[in-house]
Amino acid sequence: MCNCKNITPQSKECYAQQVLLDIPPHMEAYKQARLKNDMTPQISIDPCIVEEIKWLWEQGIITYGCCCGHNKFESMVNVDDVNSKQMLEMGYIMNHQDKSRTDTFKLHSA
């Protein structure tokens, strides 16, 4: 369970509480794609899942988006398809509504 009490996902308050992290070196292609599209070289992450996302990065997982769920939805992280098997081996559970998608997992920390 996260500490986001009464925060509406995608609201100004939600974005204001997020933490900006530099995109790690193993995700350089993603960083370059963001820069090419005039986006920042940082990723905004909900504070209650920062440590888990950093741990996933340390394991070499490429992430594309994440959300703690704000006590309203299940937490999630989208990963590169090449990391799906590794996520399952680490005990993560797929949780995308579209069962044909194998790139979305429930986080352990939220």
C-alpha positions as CSV (number, residue, x, y, z in Angstrom):
1,M,0.0,0.0,0.0
2,C,1.4,3.4,-0.9
3,N,1.2,6.7,1.0
4,C,-0.8,8.5,-1.7
5,K,-4.0,9.4,0.3
6,N,-6.7,11.0,-1.8
7,I,-4.4,11.8,-4.7
8,T,-6.1,11.5,-8.1
9,P,-3.9,9.8,-10.7
10,Q,-2.6,12.3,-13.3
11,S,-3.6,15.3,-11.2
12,K,-1.4,18.3,-10.5
13,E,-1.0,17.1,-7.0
14,C,0.0,13.6,-8.3
15,Y,2.7,15.1,-10.5
16,A,3.9,17.5,-7.9
17,Q,4.8,14.7,-5.5
18,Q,6.8,12.6,-8.0
19,V,10.5,12.2,-7.9
20,L,12.7,12.9,-11.0
21,L,15.4,10.3,-11.7
22,D,17.9,10.2,-14.4
23,I,17.5,7.5,-16.9
24,P,20.1,4.8,-16.2
25,P,22.9,3.9,-18.6
26,H,21.4,0.5,-19.6
27,M,18.3,2.5,-21.0
28,E,20.4,4.8,-23.2
29,A,18.3,4.0,-26.3
30,Y,15.1,5.1,-24.4
31,K,16.8,8.2,-23.2
32,Q,17.9,9.1,-26.7
33,A,14.4,8.5,-28.1
34,R,13.0,10.8,-25.4
35,L,15.5,13.6,-26.2
36,K,14.7,13.2,-29.9
37,N,11.1,13.9,-29.0
38,D,12.0,17.0,-26.9
39,M,11.4,15.2,-23.7
40,T,13.7,15.3,-20.6
41,P,16.4,12.7,-19.8
42,Q,14.6,12.1,-16.5
43,I,11.7,9.9,-15.5
44,S,9.0,11.0,-13.0
45,I,8.3,8.2,-10.4
46,D,5.8,8.0,-7.5
47,P,7.9,8.4,-4.3
48,C,6.6,5.1,-2.7
49,I,8.0,3.0,-5.6
50,V,11.3,4.8,-6.3
51,E,13.4,2.2,-4.5
52,E,11.8,-0.7,-6.3
53,I,12.2,0.9,-9.7
54,K,15.9,1.6,-8.9
55,W,16.3,-2.0,-7.9
56,L,14.7,-3.2,-11.1
57,W,17.2,-1.0,-13.0
58,E,20.0,-2.5,-11.0
59,Q,18.8,-5.9,-12.3
60,G,19.0,-4.6,-15.9
61,I,15.3,-4.3,-16.4
62,I,14.2,-1.7,-18.9
63,T,11.1,0.2,-17.7
64,Y,8.8,2.4,-19.7
65,G,6.3,3.5,-17.2
66,C,5.1,2.9,-13.7
67,C,2.5,3.9,-11.2
68,C,1.9,3.1,-7.5
69,G,-1.9,3.0,-8.1
70,H,-2.5,5.8,-5.6
71,N,-4.6,3.4,-3.4
72,K,-7.2,3.5,-6.2
73,F,-5.7,1.0,-8.7
74,E,-3.2,-1.8,-8.7
75,S,0.4,-0.7,-9.0
76,M,2.2,-1.4,-12.3
77,V,5.4,-1.2,-14.3
78,N,5.7,-1.6,-18.0
79,V,9.0,-3.3,-19.1
80,D,10.6,-4.1,-22.4
81,D,9.5,-7.4,-23.8
82,V,13.0,-8.8,-23.5
83,N,12.6,-8.5,-19.7
84,S,9.3,-10.2,-19.3
85,K,10.7,-13.7,-18.6
86,Q,13.2,-12.2,-16.1
87,M,10.3,-10.4,-14.3
88,L,8.4,-13.7,-14.0
89,E,11.6,-15.4,-12.7
90,M,11.9,-12.7,-10.0
91,G,8.4,-13.4,-8.8
92,Y,6.5,-10.6,-10.5
93,I,2.9,-11.1,-11.7
94,M,1.6,-9.9,-15.0
95,N,-1.4,-7.6,-14.6
96,H,-2.5,-6.0,-17.9
97,Q,-6.2,-6.3,-18.7
98,D,-5.2,-7.3,-22.2
99,K,-3.9,-10.9,-21.5
100,S,-1.9,-10.9,-24.8
101,R,0.4,-8.2,-23.3
102,T,3.3,-9.6,-21.4
103,D,5.0,-6.3,-20.5
104,T,3.0,-5.1,-17.5
105,F,3.6,-6.3,-14.0
106,K,2.3,-5.6,-10.5
107,L,4.9,-4.0,-8.2
108,H,5.8,-5.6,-4.9
109,S,6.2,-2.3,-3.0
110,A,2.8,-0.7,-3.6
